[in-house]
């Protein structure tokens, strides 16, 4: 049950920041769009995996920062995707730069966010008198499961981004 609550909190924060990103400056999105189209090149798996693993670690550090790093990272990632979604309004084919790997990366970020909120959430429940102990073996197990699921999704997303996303995007851009 706790897992569902944390995933809901993480998803809600991601969605709110996504919506805010959608309403950000339109002219910057046009500049980014032109830059992306002019610089179509294959990113390396190690580069993408390094970046995504860093985000994952920042999310998990929320356990030690009482959720602050998790909150900042979820809001940043949601805002960024919302902002990039403006590119799709400018050029519908831009969805192919996000969709193939985003199917795995977005849930990974949300699940990592749930993991990052897990320990602070349990400590708050303990301080509120709703639990006997701050952390149980079951709490730690749930945290590790969320972390494991999210890193697996991060690795899958990175592989797809490095090996498939750009090929699909180029094919879609060439077909128009």
PEJO-V187503 format. One record per pair of residues at least 24 apart in sequence whose C-alpha atoms are under 7 Angstrom apart, sorted by the first residue. I is the first residue (numbers start at 1). J is the second residue. Records with the same first field share a line. If there is no record, write none. Layout:
I = J / J
This chain:
6 = 114 / 117 / 118
7 = 110 / 111 / 114
10 = 110 / 113 / 114
11 = 110
13 = 74 / 75
14 = 74 / 75 / 78
15 = 78
17 = 75 / 78 / 79
18 = 78 / 79 / 81 / 82
19 = 82
20 = 79 / 82
21 = 79 / 80 / 82 / 83
22 = 82 / 83 / 85 / 86
24 = 83
29 = 84 / 86 / 87
30 = 87
33 = 87
42 = 162 / 166
43 = 162
44 = 162
45 = 158 / 159 / 162
48 = 158
49 = 155 / 158
52 = 154
56 = 112
59 = 112 / 113 / 116
60 = 112 / 115 / 116
61 = 116
62 = 116 / 117
63 = 116 / 117 / 118 / 119 / 120
66 = 120
67 = 116 / 117 / 120
70 = 113 / 116 / 117
74 = 113
93 = 172 / 173
96 = 165 / 168 / 169
97 = 165 / 166 / 169
100 = 160 / 165
101 = 157 / 160 / 161 / 165
102 = 157
104 = 153 / 154 / 156 / 157
105 = 153 / 154 / 157
108 = 150 / 151 / 153 / 154
109 = 150
111 = 146 / 150
112 = 146 / 147 / 150
115 = 143 / 146 / 147
118 = 143
